[in-house]
Each structure stands twice: as C-alpha cells, then as structure tokens.
C-alpha cells in the first residue's frame, strides 16, 4: 500500500510541476522564427502533441503487460 501511495504522489507532483518543453529541431526553430511568435508557439504545441501519442501508446502497452504479469 505504501508503494502505491508513493507512486500516486510522485505522479501527482509530476503533473502539477510543469516545465515548458521546447521540442523544436534546428529547422523548425528557424521556420518558427520567420513565422512570428504566435505561430512558433503553435508549432511547438503541435510538435509536443505529436510526441505525446507514441508515449501514451507505449505506456498503455507497458501497463497492460505489467498488469498481466502481476496476476500470474
């Protein structure tokens, strides 16, 4: 039970403390600087959105794998 509480509190803290991510490569940075500040923020948000999908899929598969191994 204590490990479960530690994991939940760690996840909660990591969601509450957000560090702004800059996920632009050098080509995207140059393009964004030419487009302007608002477009650069939109481009950065889009890149982060596209990166989140594979992490969520892999996390879901890992969770299901962990759950099936735990029940044995």
C-alpha positions, 0 to 999 in steps of 0.5 A: 500500500505504501508503494502505491501511495508513493507512486500516486504522489510522485505522479501527482507532483509530476503533473502539477510541476510543469516545465515548458518543453521546447521540442523544436529541431534546428529547422523548425526553430528557424521556420518558427522564427520567420513565422512570428511568435504566435505561430512558433508557439503553435508549432511547438504545441503541435510538435509536443502533441505529436510526441505525446501519442507514441508515449501514451501508446507505449505506456498503455502497452507497458501497463497492460503487460505489467498488469498481466504479469502481476496476476500470474 
